[in-house]
């Protein structure tokens, strides 16, 4: 059974940084296509970052240059480093197994002064 457990959300001021973590069990992240999606209040879910088994990464235009996805193979963990955060980045962030359809439970990020 695949489990994805996110952590690292919280409240941060505009311009600040946060790092989200996603610990996976039941799969090996290095062999899978992983990603982070977010859903802001009243908006559709958006896939913001992804990393495939070759290490290729891709980002939504809204976060390009500010967010970075990475993985730690030894700890079977996927990260989302978020820099230069803006109020419009406020959302629930979900870790996803893009090659299998599983989602984590989500972690809330609030960007506010």
For each residue, the residues with C-beta under 8 A, 3 or more apart:
1: 26
2: 24 25 26 27 97 100 102
3: 24 25 26 102
4: 22 23 24 95 96 97 102 103 104
5: 22 23 24 25 95 104 105
6: 9 20 21 22 93 94 95 104 105 106 107
7: 20 21 23 107
8: 18 19 20 21 107
9: 6 18 20 93 107 108 109
10: 18 108 109 110
11: 110 111 112
12: 16 17 18 85 109 110 111
13: 16 111 112 113
14: 85 86 87 111 112 113
15: 84 85
16: 12 13 85 111
17: 12 81 82 83 84 85
18: 8 9 10 12 82 85 109
19: 8 79 80 81 82
20: 6 7 8 9 36 79 80 82 93 95 107 109
21: 6 7 8 77 78 79
22: 4 5 6 34 36 77 78 79 80 95 104
23: 4 5 7 75 76 77
24: 2 3 4 5 27 28 29 34 76 77 78 95 97
25: 2 3 5 76
26: 1 2 3
27: 2 24 31 32 97 100 102
28: 24 31 32 76
29: 24 32 34 71 73 76 77 78
30: 53 71 73
31: 27 28 53
32: 27 28 29 53 97 98 99 100
33: 50 51 52 53 97 98 99
34: 22 24 29 50 51 69 71 78 95 96 97 98
35: 47 48 49 50 51 69 95 96 98
36: 20 22 47 48 49 50 69 78 80 93 94 95 96
37: 45 46 47 48 93 94 96 103
38: 45 46 48 89 91 92 93 94 109
39: 43 44 45 46 91 92 94 106
40: 43 46 88 90 91
41: 90 91
42:
43: 39 40 46 91
44: 39
45: 37 38 39 94
46: 37 38 39 40 43 60 62
47: 35 36 37 50 60 96
48: 35 36 37 38 59 60 62 63 67 80 93
49: 35 36 57 58 59 60 63 67 68 69 80
50: 33 34 35 36 47 57 58 59 69 98
51: 33 34 35 55 56 57 69 70 71 78
52: 33 55 56
53: 30 31 32 33
54:
55: 51 52
56: 51 52
57: 49 50 51 68 69
58: 49 50
59: 48 49 50 63 64 67 69
60: 46 47 48 49 63 64
61: 64
62: 46 48 88
63: 48 49 59 60 66 67 82 89
64: 59 60 61 67
65:
66: 63 82 83 84 85
67: 48 49 59 63 64 80 81 82 83
68: 49 57 80 81 83
69: 34 35 36 49 50 51 57 59 78 79 80 81
70: 51 78 79 81
71: 29 30 34 51 77 78 79
72: 75 76 77 78 79
73: 29 30 76
74:
75: 23 72
76: 23 24 25 28 29 72 73
77: 21 22 23 24 29 71 72
78: 21 22 24 29 34 36 51 69 70 71 72 95
79: 19 20 21 22 69 70 71 72
80: 19 20 22 36 48 49 67 68 69 93
81: 17 19 67 68 69 70
82: 17 18 19 20 63 66 67 85 89 109
83: 17 66 67 68
84: 15 17 66
85: 12 14 15 16 17 18 66 82 89 109 111
86: 14 89 111
87: 14 90 111 112
88: 40 62 111
89: 38 63 82 85 86 109 111
90: 40 41 87 109 110 111 112
91: 38 39 40 41 43 108 109
92: 38 39 106 107 108 109
93: 6 9 20 36 37 38 48 80 106 107 108 109
94: 6 36 37 38 39 45 103 104 105 106
95: 4 5 6 20 22 24 34 35 36 78 103 104
96: 4 34 35 36 37 47 102 103 104
97: 2 4 24 27 32 33 34 100 101 102 103
98: 32 33 34 35 50
99: 32 33
100: 2 27 32 97
101: 97
102: 2 3 4 27 96 97
103: 4 37 94 95 96 97 106
104: 4 5 6 22 94 95 96 107
105: 5 6 94
106: 6 39 92 93 94 103
107: 6 7 8 9 20 92 93 104
108: 9 10 91 92 93
109: 9 10 12 18 20 38 82 85 89 90 91 92 93
110: 10 11 12 90
111: 11 12 13 14 16 85 86 87 88 89 90
112: 11 13 14 87 90
113: 13 14
